[in-house]
C-alpha cells in the first residue's frame, strides 16, 4: 500500500504536535477532560487540501467527542473559539437528544459518580456504572 503526500505530511508533523501539547500541559480532552482515546481534531479537516498540522489548527479531544465536532460545524466553531485546554466551566455540551430510540445508557450522558461523558454502561474513567440502578 502506497502512502500519499497528505499522510506523509501528517506522519511527519504528528510527533511534533505531541511534544507541543505536552509542553503546554494539554494532556486531556479539551472538551470533556477525558484522558482516554485522545486524538487530534483538525480544522479544516485533515482530509482536505487546506489541512494545516499546527497548534493553532488542531485540538486534542477524545474519541467520544471527536465525531460530534467532526460533523457539527456550529459546535466545531465553538470548540475552536474557546480558550485552549480543559476547563469544566467552558465545556461544550454534546448530550444526545432525548428523542433517540437508544436506551439511556447508550446515549452520551454524564457518569453519576465522576461526571465524565460516556455512552457506555461502565464509565471508562472511574469503572463504575454510569446510570442509576433501575428501581425494582
N, C-alpha and C positions, 0 to 999 in steps of 0.2 A: 504494500500500500504506500502510495506516494504522499508525502506531506506537502501541503500548499504553502504559499507565501504568508498568508494571514496566520496560519497555525504556527509556522516557524517564528514569526514575529512575536506571537503570544508566548510561545515556549521560552523565548529569549528574555522577554520582559517580566514574566511572572515571578521568577526568583527575586528580581529587583524590587517588585511591588511588595512581596512578603517582607523583605527587610525594611522597607519604608514604613509599612504598617506596624511592625514590631517596634521600630524606633520611636514612633509616635504614640505607642501604647494602645493601639486599637487592635484588640485580640478577641473581641466579642462581636456578635451580630450588631450592626449599627442601628437595627430597629428593635429587636426583642431582647437582646442581651445574651442569647444562647451562645454556648461555646462549642456546640456540636455541628458538624456538617457545614463548616464555613466555606464560602466561595466568593469570588469577586463578581460583582454586578457592574456591567458597563453601560455607559450612556454616551454616545449611541451604542447600540448592540454590537457585541464582538463580531457578529456575522456580517455586519455592514461594512462597506468600503471605508466609511468615515471613522471606524473604531480607533480609539486612542487608548493606549495602555499606560496611563499615568495616574497619580494620586488624585488629581482633580476630577477625572472622568470615570472613576471606579468607586464602589462602596463595598465593604466587607459585610455580607449578610449570609444568614443560614439558609439551608436548602428548604426550610419550611416557608420562609418569607420570599425567597427568590422568585418563584413562579408568579406570585401576586404582583410584585413590582415589574416583572418582565412583561406582563400582559395588561397592565393597567397604567396608562400614561399619566393620569392625574396623580395617583399615588407615587409613581416614579418621580414626577416633578417635585412632590413634597419631600421625598427622600433626599433628593439632591439639593434641595433648598435649606434643609435643616443643618445645624452645626454638626461637625464631624464627631464620630464616636458614639457610644451608647449612653443615653440619658433617659431614664424611665419616664421623666416628665414630658419628654418630647416624642414619645413612642407614637408611631402611626398605627392606628387601629386597623386591623385587616380581618376582623372577625367575619365568619361566614354569615350569610343571611339566614334568618330563621325559616324561610320558606323552603329550604333544602329538604329533599327526601331522605337524606342520610340521617342516621341516628346522631344524637348529640355528641357522643364521644368521637365520631368520625369527622365532625366539622371542626375547624380551628376553634379552640377555646382555651381559656386560662386554667392552668392547673390550680386546684383548690388549695394545695399546700405551698407551692413555691411561686405561683403566678406566671410561670413561663407559658408561652403559647404552644399548644400541642394539638395534633389531630389524631392522637393515639390514646388508647385506654391507659397505658402505663406511661408516665411522664419520662422523657429521655433525660431530663435534668436531675430530678430527685428520685426517680424509680418507684414512685408511689402512684396509686390510682388517681387519675386527673379529675374525675367527676364524683359526685356524691353517690353513695351506695343507694340502689333503688329501695324504696320503702316496701315492706312486706305486709 
